Amino acid sequence: MVDFTLILGNKAYSSWSLRGWLMVKLTGAAFDEVVVPLDRPETKTAIRAHSPSGRVPALKAEGLAVWDTLAIAEYLHERFPEAGLWPEDPAARAHARSIAAEMHAGFPALRARLPMDLKRAPPGPGAGFAVDGTLAGEIARIVAIWSDCRARAEAGDFLFGRFGAADAFYAPVATRFVTYGIALEGAAADYRDALLARPDLREWTAAAKAEPWIIENP
């Protein structure tokens, strides 16, 4: 029995869709996918048939639509508390929600200059993306978040030990760092590698590479 339908954009390019998909996968619930190709004349109309905001992802469940990735995280947490989308400890849970909200609302230079592109080949040695100014500051902030959370975690490989919603919010960033050759060290590099090694992220990436649609990013 299929419990949910998840409306997604192209898997190669839609970072927000990846976040929603990872969180639904974490619950273990069965779900169908509807992938709407982005950057086409019909895209907005097609998405609005499922999502009032005209944006992806949107989760259709129990006769309702849940759009916006933070709302999806909270809905799934309430429906599947055993999945551990947010940490059990109240202080850690508040911290996790804070860094997820920071990613949700911030990092405009990262989004503009390093768009998620799972079809793009990483640069060769010594040919990484030029990082300066605002972008450098945003990358430094992400590295600080990752390093701080990993220093606090008592076990596991992820921000709060076990994989959860906060990790889903930062998973597309790990792919961006590889795509554009952004060098990391220490705990941040280890965390990036732990994300990329997850079978669910590998599954998404394989599907992204197999998609027929191409969006030319700068």
Rosetta constraint file for C-alpha pairs under 8 A:
AtomPair CA 1 CA 30 HARMONIC 7.02 0.50
AtomPair CA 2 CA 29 HARMONIC 7.89 0.50
AtomPair CA 2 CA 30 HARMONIC 4.98 0.50
AtomPair CA 2 CA 31 HARMONIC 5.19 0.50
AtomPair CA 2 CA 32 HARMONIC 6.74 0.50
AtomPair CA 3 CA 29 HARMONIC 6.57 0.50
AtomPair CA 3 CA 30 HARMONIC 5.50 0.50
AtomPair CA 3 CA 31 HARMONIC 5.61 0.50
AtomPair CA 3 CA 61 HARMONIC 6.81 0.50
AtomPair CA 3 CA 62 HARMONIC 7.95 0.50
AtomPair CA 4 CA 29 HARMONIC 7.71 0.50
AtomPair CA 4 CA 30 HARMONIC 6.66 0.50
AtomPair CA 4 CA 31 HARMONIC 4.50 0.50
AtomPair CA 4 CA 32 HARMONIC 6.26 0.50
AtomPair CA 4 CA 59 HARMONIC 6.90 0.50
AtomPair CA 4 CA 60 HARMONIC 5.79 0.50
AtomPair CA 4 CA 61 HARMONIC 5.00 0.50
AtomPair CA 4 CA 62 HARMONIC 7.81 0.50
AtomPair CA 5 CA 31 HARMONIC 5.31 0.50
AtomPair CA 5 CA 32 HARMONIC 4.59 0.50
AtomPair CA 5 CA 33 HARMONIC 5.67 0.50
AtomPair CA 5 CA 34 HARMONIC 7.21 0.50
AtomPair CA 5 CA 59 HARMONIC 5.94 0.50
AtomPair CA 5 CA 60 HARMONIC 5.12 0.50
AtomPair CA 5 CA 61 HARMONIC 6.75 0.50
AtomPair CA 6 CA 21 HARMONIC 7.44 0.50
AtomPair CA 6 CA 31 HARMONIC 6.89 0.50
AtomPair CA 6 CA 32 HARMONIC 6.20 0.50
AtomPair CA 6 CA 33 HARMONIC 4.95 0.50
AtomPair CA 6 CA 34 HARMONIC 6.23 0.50
AtomPair CA 6 CA 57 HARMONIC 6.84 0.50
AtomPair CA 6 CA 58 HARMONIC 5.88 0.50
AtomPair CA 6 CA 59 HARMONIC 4.67 0.50
AtomPair CA 6 CA 60 HARMONIC 6.30 0.50
AtomPair CA 7 CA 17 HARMONIC 7.92 0.50
AtomPair CA 7 CA 33 HARMONIC 6.01 0.50
AtomPair CA 7 CA 34 HARMONIC 4.82 0.50
AtomPair CA 7 CA 35 HARMONIC 6.06 0.50
AtomPair CA 7 CA 36 HARMONIC 7.34 0.50
AtomPair CA 7 CA 47 HARMONIC 7.73 0.50
AtomPair CA 7 CA 50 HARMONIC 7.30 0.50
AtomPair CA 7 CA 56 HARMONIC 6.36 0.50
AtomPair CA 7 CA 57 HARMONIC 5.34 0.50
AtomPair CA 7 CA 58 HARMONIC 5.07 0.50
AtomPair CA 7 CA 59 HARMONIC 6.31 0.50
AtomPair CA 7 CA 60 HARMONIC 7.85 0.50
AtomPair CA 8 CA 14 HARMONIC 7.70 0.50
AtomPair CA 8 CA 17 HARMONIC 5.21 0.50
AtomPair CA 8 CA 33 HARMONIC 7.05 0.50
AtomPair CA 8 CA 34 HARMONIC 6.00 0.50
AtomPair CA 8 CA 35 HARMONIC 4.73 0.50
AtomPair CA 8 CA 36 HARMONIC 6.08 0.50
AtomPair CA 8 CA 56 HARMONIC 5.51 0.50
AtomPair CA 8 CA 57 HARMONIC 5.01 0.50
AtomPair CA 8 CA 58 HARMONIC 7.13 0.50
AtomPair CA 9 CA 13 HARMONIC 7.57 0.50
AtomPair CA 9 CA 14 HARMONIC 5.48 0.50
AtomPair CA 9 CA 17 HARMONIC 6.12 0.50
AtomPair CA 9 CA 35 HARMONIC 5.36 0.50
AtomPair CA 9 CA 36 HARMONIC 4.97 0.50
AtomPair CA 9 CA 37 HARMONIC 5.75 0.50
AtomPair CA 9 CA 38 HARMONIC 5.99 0.50
AtomPair CA 9 CA 56 HARMONIC 6.18 0.50
AtomPair CA 9 CA 57 HARMONIC 7.15 0.50
AtomPair CA 10 CA 14 HARMONIC 5.64 0.50
AtomPair CA 10 CA 35 HARMONIC 6.31 0.50
AtomPair CA 10 CA 36 HARMONIC 6.54 0.50
AtomPair CA 10 CA 37 HARMONIC 5.41 0.50
AtomPair CA 10 CA 38 HARMONIC 6.33 0.50
AtomPair CA 10 CA 208 HARMONIC 7.26 0.50
AtomPair CA 10 CA 211 HARMONIC 7.72 0.50
AtomPair CA 10 CA 213 HARMONIC 7.62 0.50
AtomPair CA 11 CA 15 HARMONIC 7.80 0.50
AtomPair CA 11 CA 17 HARMONIC 7.20 0.50
AtomPair CA 11 CA 18 HARMONIC 6.96 0.50
AtomPair CA 11 CA 118 HARMONIC 7.97 0.50
AtomPair CA 11 CA 204 HARMONIC 6.96 0.50
AtomPair CA 11 CA 205 HARMONIC 7.51 0.50
AtomPair CA 11 CA 207 HARMONIC 7.03 0.50
AtomPair CA 11 CA 208 HARMONIC 4.69 0.50
AtomPair CA 11 CA 211 HARMONIC 7.70 0.50
AtomPair CA 12 CA 116 HARMONIC 7.21 0.50
AtomPair CA 12 CA 117 HARMONIC 5.49 0.50
AtomPair CA 12 CA 118 HARMONIC 4.71 0.50
AtomPair CA 12 CA 119 HARMONIC 6.19 0.50
AtomPair CA 12 CA 205 HARMONIC 7.25 0.50
AtomPair CA 12 CA 208 HARMONIC 4.39 0.50
AtomPair CA 12 CA 209 HARMONIC 6.60 0.50
AtomPair CA 12 CA 211 HARMONIC 7.53 0.50
AtomPair CA 13 CA 115 HARMONIC 7.38 0.50
AtomPair CA 13 CA 116 HARMONIC 5.16 0.50
AtomPair CA 13 CA 117 HARMONIC 5.01 0.50
AtomPair CA 13 CA 118 HARMONIC 6.66 0.50
AtomPair CA 13 CA 215 HARMONIC 7.86 0.50
AtomPair CA 14 CA 18 HARMONIC 6.53 0.50
AtomPair CA 14 CA 116 HARMONIC 6.92 0.50
AtomPair CA 15 CA 19 HARMONIC 6.49 0.50
AtomPair CA 15 CA 116 HARMONIC 6.16 0.50
AtomPair CA 15 CA 172 HARMONIC 5.57 0.50
AtomPair CA 16 CA 20 HARMONIC 6.45 0.50
AtomPair CA 16 CA 56 HARMONIC 6.85 0.50
AtomPair CA 16 CA 57 HARMONIC 6.40 0.50
AtomPair CA 16 CA 69 HARMONIC 6.95 0.50
AtomPair CA 17 CA 21 HARMONIC 6.06 0.50
AtomPair CA 17 CA 56 HARMONIC 6.04 0.50
AtomPair CA 17 CA 57 HARMONIC 4.85 0.50
AtomPair CA 18 CA 22 HARMONIC 6.08 0.50
AtomPair CA 18 CA 168 HARMONIC 7.74 0.50
AtomPair CA 18 CA 172 HARMONIC 7.12 0.50
AtomPair CA 18 CA 204 HARMONIC 7.70 0.50
AtomPair CA 19 CA 23 HARMONIC 6.43 0.50
AtomPair CA 19 CA 69 HARMONIC 7.16 0.50
AtomPair CA 19 CA 168 HARMONIC 4.97 0.50
AtomPair CA 19 CA 169 HARMONIC 5.52 0.50
AtomPair CA 19 CA 171 HARMONIC 7.29 0.50
AtomPair CA 19 CA 172 HARMONIC 7.49 0.50
AtomPair CA 20 CA 24 HARMONIC 6.34 0.50
AtomPair CA 20 CA 57 HARMONIC 6.24 0.50
AtomPair CA 20 CA 69 HARMONIC 5.93 0.50
AtomPair CA 20 CA 72 HARMONIC 6.97 0.50
AtomPair CA 20 CA 73 HARMONIC 7.62 0.50
AtomPair CA 20 CA 168 HARMONIC 7.66 0.50
AtomPair CA 21 CA 25 HARMONIC 6.12 0.50
AtomPair CA 22 CA 26 HARMONIC 6.17 0.50
AtomPair CA 22 CA 168 HARMONIC 5.98 0.50
AtomPair CA 22 CA 200 HARMONIC 7.16 0.50
AtomPair CA 22 CA 201 HARMONIC 7.68 0.50
AtomPair CA 23 CA 27 HARMONIC 6.74 0.50
AtomPair CA 23 CA 73 HARMONIC 6.92 0.50
AtomPair CA 23 CA 76 HARMONIC 7.76 0.50
AtomPair CA 23 CA 85 HARMONIC 7.29 0.50
AtomPair CA 23 CA 164 HARMONIC 7.45 0.50
AtomPair CA 23 CA 165 HARMONIC 6.19 0.50
AtomPair CA 23 CA 168 HARMONIC 6.53 0.50
AtomPair CA 24 CA 28 HARMONIC 7.04 0.50
AtomPair CA 24 CA 29 HARMONIC 6.85 0.50
AtomPair CA 24 CA 76 HARMONIC 7.35 0.50
AtomPair CA 25 CA 29 HARMONIC 6.87 0.50
AtomPair CA 25 CA 200 HARMONIC 7.70 0.50
AtomPair CA 26 CA 83 HARMONIC 6.43 0.50
AtomPair CA 26 CA 85 HARMONIC 7.63 0.50
AtomPair CA 26 CA 164 HARMONIC 7.70 0.50
AtomPair CA 27 CA 76 HARMONIC 7.47 0.50
AtomPair CA 27 CA 80 HARMONIC 6.32 0.50
AtomPair CA 27 CA 83 HARMONIC 5.22 0.50
AtomPair CA 28 CA 83 HARMONIC 7.98 0.50
AtomPair CA 36 CA 43 HARMONIC 6.76 0.50
AtomPair CA 36 CA 46 HARMONIC 7.00 0.50
AtomPair CA 36 CA 47 HARMONIC 6.90 0.50
AtomPair CA 37 CA 43 HARMONIC 6.55 0.50
AtomPair CA 37 CA 213 HARMONIC 7.19 0.50
AtomPair CA 38 CA 43 HARMONIC 5.70 0.50
AtomPair CA 39 CA 43 HARMONIC 6.45 0.50
AtomPair CA 39 CA 215 HARMONIC 7.62 0.50
AtomPair CA 42 CA 46 HARMONIC 6.10 0.50
AtomPair CA 43 CA 47 HARMONIC 6.18 0.50
AtomPair CA 44 CA 48 HARMONIC 6.02 0.50
AtomPair CA 44 CA 54 HARMONIC 5.59 0.50
AtomPair CA 44 CA 55 HARMONIC 7.64 0.50
AtomPair CA 45 CA 49 HARMONIC 6.45 0.50
AtomPair CA 45 CA 54 HARMONIC 7.42 0.50
AtomPair CA 46 CA 50 HARMONIC 7.53 0.50
AtomPair CA 47 CA 51 HARMONIC 5.84 0.50
AtomPair CA 47 CA 54 HARMONIC 5.26 0.50
AtomPair CA 47 CA 55 HARMONIC 6.45 0.50
AtomPair CA 47 CA 56 HARMONIC 7.20 0.50
AtomPair CA 48 CA 52 HARMONIC 5.40 0.50
AtomPair CA 48 CA 53 HARMONIC 6.77 0.50
AtomPair CA 48 CA 54 HARMONIC 4.60 0.50
AtomPair CA 48 CA 55 HARMONIC 7.56 0.50
AtomPair CA 50 CA 58 HARMONIC 7.06 0.50
AtomPair CA 50 CA 60 HARMONIC 7.72 0.50
AtomPair CA 50 CA 65 HARMONIC 7.29 0.50
AtomPair CA 51 CA 55 HARMONIC 6.54 0.50
AtomPair CA 51 CA 56 HARMONIC 7.41 0.50
AtomPair CA 51 CA 58 HARMONIC 5.86 0.50
AtomPair CA 51 CA 65 HARMONIC 6.84 0.50
AtomPair CA 51 CA 66 HARMONIC 7.84 0.50
AtomPair CA 51 CA 67 HARMONIC 6.35 0.50
AtomPair CA 52 CA 67 HARMONIC 7.84 0.50
AtomPair CA 53 CA 67 HARMONIC 7.40 0.50
AtomPair CA 55 CA 67 HARMONIC 7.81 0.50
AtomPair CA 55 CA 68 HARMONIC 7.88 0.50
AtomPair CA 56 CA 67 HARMONIC 7.28 0.50
AtomPair CA 56 CA 68 HARMONIC 7.43 0.50
AtomPair CA 57 CA 67 HARMONIC 6.39 0.50
AtomPair CA 57 CA 68 HARMONIC 6.75 0.50
AtomPair CA 57 CA 69 HARMONIC 6.81 0.50
AtomPair CA 58 CA 65 HARMONIC 6.62 0.50
AtomPair CA 58 CA 66 HARMONIC 5.65 0.50
AtomPair CA 58 CA 67 HARMONIC 4.37 0.50
AtomPair CA 58 CA 68 HARMONIC 6.81 0.50
AtomPair CA 58 CA 69 HARMONIC 7.87 0.50
AtomPair CA 58 CA 72 HARMONIC 7.83 0.50
AtomPair CA 59 CA 65 HARMONIC 5.60 0.50
AtomPair CA 59 CA 66 HARMONIC 4.99 0.50
AtomPair CA 59 CA 67 HARMONIC 6.26 0.50
AtomPair CA 59 CA 72 HARMONIC 7.00 0.50
AtomPair CA 60 CA 64 HARMONIC 5.74 0.50
AtomPair CA 60 CA 65 HARMONIC 4.44 0.50
AtomPair CA 60 CA 66 HARMONIC 6.29 0.50
AtomPair CA 61 CA 65 HARMONIC 6.31 0.50
AtomPair CA 61 CA 66 HARMONIC 7.71 0.50
AtomPair CA 66 CA 71 HARMONIC 6.64 0.50
AtomPair CA 66 CA 72 HARMONIC 5.98 0.50
AtomPair CA 66 CA 75 HARMONIC 7.82 0.50
AtomPair CA 67 CA 71 HARMONIC 6.46 0.50
AtomPair CA 67 CA 72 HARMONIC 6.46 0.50
AtomPair CA 68 CA 72 HARMONIC 6.35 0.50
AtomPair CA 69 CA 73 HARMONIC 6.17 0.50
AtomPair CA 70 CA 74 HARMONIC 6.36 0.50
AtomPair CA 70 CA 101 HARMONIC 7.55 0.50
AtomPair CA 70 CA 104 HARMONIC 7.71 0.50
AtomPair CA 71 CA 75 HARMONIC 6.08 0.50
AtomPair CA 72 CA 76 HARMONIC 6.05 0.50
AtomPair CA 73 CA 77 HARMONIC 6.08 0.50
AtomPair CA 73 CA 85 HARMONIC 7.34 0.50
AtomPair CA 73 CA 165 HARMONIC 6.61 0.50
AtomPair CA 74 CA 78 HARMONIC 6.22 0.50
AtomPair CA 75 CA 79 HARMONIC 6.22 0.50
AtomPair CA 76 CA 80 HARMONIC 5.66 0.50
AtomPair CA 76 CA 81 HARMONIC 7.72 0.50
AtomPair CA 76 CA 85 HARMONIC 7.81 0.50
AtomPair CA 77 CA 81 HARMONIC 5.10 0.50
AtomPair CA 77 CA 83 HARMONIC 7.43 0.50
AtomPair CA 77 CA 84 HARMONIC 7.33 0.50
AtomPair CA 77 CA 85 HARMONIC 5.87 0.50
AtomPair CA 77 CA 86 HARMONIC 7.12 0.50
AtomPair CA 80 CA 84 HARMONIC 7.83 0.50
AtomPair CA 81 CA 85 HARMONIC 7.40 0.50
AtomPair CA 84 CA 88 HARMONIC 7.39 0.50
AtomPair CA 84 CA 164 HARMONIC 6.23 0.50
AtomPair CA 85 CA 163 HARMONIC 7.63 0.50
AtomPair CA 85 CA 164 HARMONIC 4.32 0.50
AtomPair CA 85 CA 165 HARMONIC 4.80 0.50
AtomPair CA 85 CA 166 HARMONIC 7.83 0.50
AtomPair CA 86 CA 93 HARMONIC 5.61 0.50
AtomPair CA 86 CA 96 HARMONIC 6.90 0.50
AtomPair CA 86 CA 97 HARMONIC 7.70 0.50
AtomPair CA 86 CA 164 HARMONIC 6.00 0.50
AtomPair CA 86 CA 165 HARMONIC 6.14 0.50
AtomPair CA 86 CA 166 HARMONIC 7.55 0.50
AtomPair CA 87 CA 92 HARMONIC 5.96 0.50
AtomPair CA 87 CA 93 HARMONIC 4.85 0.50
AtomPair CA 87 CA 96 HARMONIC 7.48 0.50
AtomPair CA 87 CA 160 HARMONIC 7.00 0.50
AtomPair CA 87 CA 164 HARMONIC 7.69 0.50
AtomPair CA 88 CA 92 HARMONIC 7.46 0.50
AtomPair CA 88 CA 93 HARMONIC 6.53 0.50
AtomPair CA 89 CA 93 HARMONIC 5.94 0.50
AtomPair CA 90 CA 94 HARMONIC 6.14 0.50
AtomPair CA 91 CA 95 HARMONIC 6.24 0.50
AtomPair CA 92 CA 96 HARMONIC 6.04 0.50
AtomPair CA 92 CA 160 HARMONIC 7.44 0.50
AtomPair CA 93 CA 97 HARMONIC 6.16 0.50
AtomPair CA 94 CA 98 HARMONIC 6.10 0.50
AtomPair CA 95 CA 99 HARMONIC 6.38 0.50
AtomPair CA 96 CA 100 HARMONIC 6.16 0.50
AtomPair CA 96 CA 160 HARMONIC 7.73 0.50
AtomPair CA 96 CA 165 HARMONIC 7.96 0.50
AtomPair CA 96 CA 166 HARMONIC 5.69 0.50
AtomPair CA 97 CA 101 HARMONIC 6.01 0.50
AtomPair CA 97 CA 166 HARMONIC 7.03 0.50
AtomPair CA 98 CA 102 HARMONIC 6.13 0.50
AtomPair CA 99 CA 103 HARMONIC 6.30 0.50
AtomPair CA 99 CA 145 HARMONIC 7.56 0.50
AtomPair CA 99 CA 166 HARMONIC 7.01 0.50
AtomPair CA 100 CA 104 HARMONIC 6.09 0.50
AtomPair CA 100 CA 165 HARMONIC 7.68 0.50
AtomPair CA 100 CA 166 HARMONIC 5.26 0.50
AtomPair CA 100 CA 169 HARMONIC 5.96 0.50
AtomPair CA 100 CA 170 HARMONIC 7.84 0.50
AtomPair CA 101 CA 105 HARMONIC 6.11 0.50
AtomPair CA 102 CA 106 HARMONIC 5.55 0.50
AtomPair CA 103 CA 107 HARMONIC 6.64 0.50
AtomPair CA 103 CA 169 HARMONIC 6.88 0.50
AtomPair CA 103 CA 170 HARMONIC 7.41 0.50
AtomPair CA 104 CA 169 HARMONIC 7.63 0.50
AtomPair CA 107 CA 111 HARMONIC 6.53 0.50
AtomPair CA 107 CA 138 HARMONIC 5.96 0.50
AtomPair CA 108 CA 112 HARMONIC 6.13 0.50
AtomPair CA 109 CA 113 HARMONIC 5.83 0.50
AtomPair CA 109 CA 114 HARMONIC 7.77 0.50
AtomPair CA 109 CA 134 HARMONIC 6.50 0.50
AtomPair CA 109 CA 135 HARMONIC 5.27 0.50
AtomPair CA 109 CA 138 HARMONIC 7.38 0.50
AtomPair CA 110 CA 114 HARMONIC 5.25 0.50
AtomPair CA 110 CA 115 HARMONIC 7.18 0.50
AtomPair CA 110 CA 135 HARMONIC 5.93 0.50
AtomPair CA 110 CA 138 HARMONIC 6.92 0.50
AtomPair CA 110 CA 139 HARMONIC 7.58 0.50
AtomPair CA 111 CA 115 HARMONIC 5.22 0.50
AtomPair CA 111 CA 116 HARMONIC 7.90 0.50
AtomPair CA 113 CA 135 HARMONIC 7.94 0.50
AtomPair CA 113 CA 218 HARMONIC 7.97 0.50
AtomPair CA 114 CA 176 HARMONIC 6.34 0.50
AtomPair CA 114 CA 180 HARMONIC 7.09 0.50
AtomPair CA 115 CA 176 HARMONIC 7.00 0.50
AtomPair CA 115 CA 217 HARMONIC 7.40 0.50
AtomPair CA 116 CA 172 HARMONIC 6.73 0.50
AtomPair CA 116 CA 173 HARMONIC 7.73 0.50
AtomPair CA 116 CA 175 HARMONIC 7.05 0.50
AtomPair CA 116 CA 176 HARMONIC 5.55 0.50
AtomPair CA 116 CA 179 HARMONIC 7.98 0.50
AtomPair CA 117 CA 176 HARMONIC 7.30 0.50
AtomPair CA 117 CA 179 HARMONIC 7.18 0.50
AtomPair CA 117 CA 217 HARMONIC 7.77 0.50
AtomPair CA 118 CA 175 HARMONIC 7.42 0.50
AtomPair CA 118 CA 179 HARMONIC 7.34 0.50
AtomPair CA 118 CA 205 HARMONIC 6.63 0.50
AtomPair CA 118 CA 208 HARMONIC 6.47 0.50
AtomPair CA 118 CA 209 HARMONIC 6.58 0.50
AtomPair CA 119 CA 208 HARMONIC 7.23 0.50
AtomPair CA 119 CA 209 HARMONIC 5.59 0.50
AtomPair CA 120 CA 179 HARMONIC 6.55 0.50
AtomPair CA 121 CA 179 HARMONIC 6.42 0.50
AtomPair CA 122 CA 178 HARMONIC 6.32 0.50
AtomPair CA 122 CA 179 HARMONIC 4.47 0.50
AtomPair CA 122 CA 180 HARMONIC 5.88 0.50
AtomPair CA 122 CA 181 HARMONIC 6.22 0.50
AtomPair CA 123 CA 127 HARMONIC 5.54 0.50
AtomPair CA 123 CA 128 HARMONIC 5.83 0.50
AtomPair CA 123 CA 179 HARMONIC 7.22 0.50
AtomPair CA 123 CA 180 HARMONIC 6.48 0.50
AtomPair CA 123 CA 181 HARMONIC 5.96 0.50
AtomPair CA 124 CA 128 HARMONIC 7.38 0.50
AtomPair CA 127 CA 181 HARMONIC 7.29 0.50
AtomPair CA 128 CA 180 HARMONIC 5.87 0.50
AtomPair CA 128 CA 181 HARMONIC 4.32 0.50
AtomPair CA 128 CA 182 HARMONIC 6.23 0.50
AtomPair CA 129 CA 180 HARMONIC 5.35 0.50
AtomPair CA 129 CA 181 HARMONIC 6.07 0.50
AtomPair CA 129 CA 182 HARMONIC 6.79 0.50
AtomPair CA 131 CA 135 HARMONIC 6.21 0.50
AtomPair CA 131 CA 136 HARMONIC 5.45 0.50
AtomPair CA 132 CA 136 HARMONIC 4.83 0.50
AtomPair CA 132 CA 137 HARMONIC 7.86 0.50
AtomPair CA 133 CA 137 HARMONIC 6.57 0.50
AtomPair CA 134 CA 138 HARMONIC 6.28 0.50
AtomPair CA 135 CA 139 HARMONIC 6.19 0.50
AtomPair CA 136 CA 140 HARMONIC 6.12 0.50
AtomPair CA 137 CA 141 HARMONIC 6.21 0.50
AtomPair CA 138 CA 142 HARMONIC 6.33 0.50
AtomPair CA 139 CA 143 HARMONIC 6.20 0.50
AtomPair CA 140 CA 144 HARMONIC 6.12 0.50
AtomPair CA 141 CA 145 HARMONIC 6.22 0.50
AtomPair CA 142 CA 146 HARMONIC 6.20 0.50
AtomPair CA 143 CA 147 HARMONIC 5.99 0.50
AtomPair CA 143 CA 188 HARMONIC 5.86 0.50
AtomPair CA 144 CA 148 HARMONIC 5.91 0.50
AtomPair CA 145 CA 149 HARMONIC 6.12 0.50
AtomPair CA 146 CA 150 HARMONIC 6.10 0.50
AtomPair CA 146 CA 159 HARMONIC 6.59 0.50
AtomPair CA 146 CA 187 HARMONIC 7.40 0.50
AtomPair CA 146 CA 188 HARMONIC 5.72 0.50
AtomPair CA 146 CA 191 HARMONIC 7.35 0.50
AtomPair CA 147 CA 151 HARMONIC 6.12 0.50
AtomPair CA 147 CA 187 HARMONIC 5.52 0.50
AtomPair CA 147 CA 188 HARMONIC 5.59 0.50
AtomPair CA 148 CA 152 HARMONIC 6.38 0.50
AtomPair CA 149 CA 153 HARMONIC 6.17 0.50
AtomPair CA 149 CA 159 HARMONIC 5.10 0.50
AtomPair CA 149 CA 160 HARMONIC 6.47 0.50
AtomPair CA 150 CA 157 HARMONIC 7.78 0.50
AtomPair CA 150 CA 158 HARMONIC 6.90 0.50
AtomPair CA 150 CA 159 HARMONIC 5.39 0.50
AtomPair CA 150 CA 160 HARMONIC 7.05 0.50
AtomPair CA 150 CA 161 HARMONIC 7.84 0.50
AtomPair CA 150 CA 187 HARMONIC 6.77 0.50
AtomPair CA 150 CA 191 HARMONIC 7.88 0.50
AtomPair CA 152 CA 160 HARMONIC 7.61 0.50
AtomPair CA 153 CA 158 HARMONIC 7.87 0.50
AtomPair CA 153 CA 159 HARMONIC 6.73 0.50
AtomPair CA 153 CA 160 HARMONIC 5.25 0.50
AtomPair CA 153 CA 161 HARMONIC 5.38 0.50
AtomPair CA 154 CA 161 HARMONIC 6.64 0.50
AtomPair CA 155 CA 161 HARMONIC 5.08 0.50
AtomPair CA 155 CA 162 HARMONIC 7.83 0.50
AtomPair CA 156 CA 160 HARMONIC 7.75 0.50
AtomPair CA 156 CA 161 HARMONIC 4.12 0.50
AtomPair CA 156 CA 162 HARMONIC 5.55 0.50
AtomPair CA 157 CA 161 HARMONIC 5.71 0.50
AtomPair CA 157 CA 162 HARMONIC 6.79 0.50
AtomPair CA 157 CA 163 HARMONIC 7.83 0.50
AtomPair CA 157 CA 191 HARMONIC 6.62 0.50
AtomPair CA 157 CA 194 HARMONIC 6.37 0.50
AtomPair CA 158 CA 162 HARMONIC 5.62 0.50
AtomPair CA 158 CA 163 HARMONIC 5.55 0.50
AtomPair CA 158 CA 167 HARMONIC 6.86 0.50
AtomPair CA 158 CA 191 HARMONIC 6.44 0.50
AtomPair CA 158 CA 194 HARMONIC 7.31 0.50
AtomPair CA 158 CA 195 HARMONIC 7.75 0.50
AtomPair CA 159 CA 163 HARMONIC 7.36 0.50
AtomPair CA 159 CA 166 HARMONIC 7.29 0.50
AtomPair CA 159 CA 167 HARMONIC 6.43 0.50
AtomPair CA 159 CA 191 HARMONIC 7.85 0.50
AtomPair CA 160 CA 164 HARMONIC 7.76 0.50
AtomPair CA 163 CA 167 HARMONIC 6.06 0.50
AtomPair CA 163 CA 168 HARMONIC 7.90 0.50
AtomPair CA 164 CA 168 HARMONIC 6.50 0.50
AtomPair CA 165 CA 169 HARMONIC 6.36 0.50
AtomPair CA 166 CA 170 HARMONIC 6.60 0.50
AtomPair CA 167 CA 171 HARMONIC 5.91 0.50
AtomPair CA 167 CA 195 HARMONIC 7.91 0.50
AtomPair CA 168 CA 172 HARMONIC 7.77 0.50
AtomPair CA 170 CA 174 HARMONIC 6.80 0.50
AtomPair CA 171 CA 175 HARMONIC 6.84 0.50
AtomPair CA 171 CA 195 HARMONIC 6.35 0.50
AtomPair CA 171 CA 196 HARMONIC 7.86 0.50
AtomPair CA 172 CA 176 HARMONIC 6.34 0.50
AtomPair CA 173 CA 177 HARMONIC 6.22 0.50
AtomPair CA 174 CA 178 HARMONIC 6.59 0.50
AtomPair CA 174 CA 192 HARMONIC 5.32 0.50
AtomPair CA 174 CA 195 HARMONIC 7.17 0.50
AtomPair CA 174 CA 196 HARMONIC 7.17 0.50
AtomPair CA 175 CA 179 HARMONIC 6.10 0.50
AtomPair CA 175 CA 196 HARMONIC 7.37 0.50
AtomPair CA 176 CA 180 HARMONIC 6.08 0.50
AtomPair CA 177 CA 181 HARMONIC 5.81 0.50
AtomPair CA 177 CA 182 HARMONIC 4.72 0.50
AtomPair CA 177 CA 183 HARMONIC 7.32 0.50
AtomPair CA 178 CA 182 HARMONIC 6.32 0.50
AtomPair CA 184 CA 188 HARMONIC 6.19 0.50
AtomPair CA 184 CA 189 HARMONIC 4.97 0.50
AtomPair CA 185 CA 189 HARMONIC 4.90 0.50
AtomPair CA 185 CA 190 HARMONIC 7.71 0.50
AtomPair CA 186 CA 190 HARMONIC 6.33 0.50
AtomPair CA 187 CA 191 HARMONIC 6.05 0.50
AtomPair CA 188 CA 192 HARMONIC 6.16 0.50
AtomPair CA 189 CA 193 HARMONIC 6.22 0.50
AtomPair CA 190 CA 194 HARMONIC 6.21 0.50
AtomPair CA 191 CA 195 HARMONIC 6.31 0.50
AtomPair CA 192 CA 196 HARMONIC 6.30 0.50
AtomPair CA 193 CA 197 HARMONIC 6.07 0.50
AtomPair CA 194 CA 198 HARMONIC 6.64 0.50
AtomPair CA 195 CA 201 HARMONIC 7.38 0.50
AtomPair CA 196 CA 201 HARMONIC 6.31 0.50
AtomPair CA 196 CA 202 HARMONIC 6.94 0.50
AtomPair CA 197 CA 201 HARMONIC 7.32 0.50
AtomPair CA 197 CA 202 HARMONIC 6.94 0.50
AtomPair CA 198 CA 202 HARMONIC 6.30 0.50
AtomPair CA 199 CA 203 HARMONIC 6.04 0.50
AtomPair CA 200 CA 204 HARMONIC 6.30 0.50
AtomPair CA 201 CA 205 HARMONIC 6.13 0.50
AtomPair CA 202 CA 206 HARMONIC 6.15 0.50
AtomPair CA 203 CA 207 HARMONIC 6.37 0.50
AtomPair CA 204 CA 208 HARMONIC 6.12 0.50
AtomPair CA 205 CA 209 HARMONIC 6.24 0.50
AtomPair CA 206 CA 210 HARMONIC 6.38 0.50
AtomPair CA 207 CA 211 HARMONIC 6.44 0.50
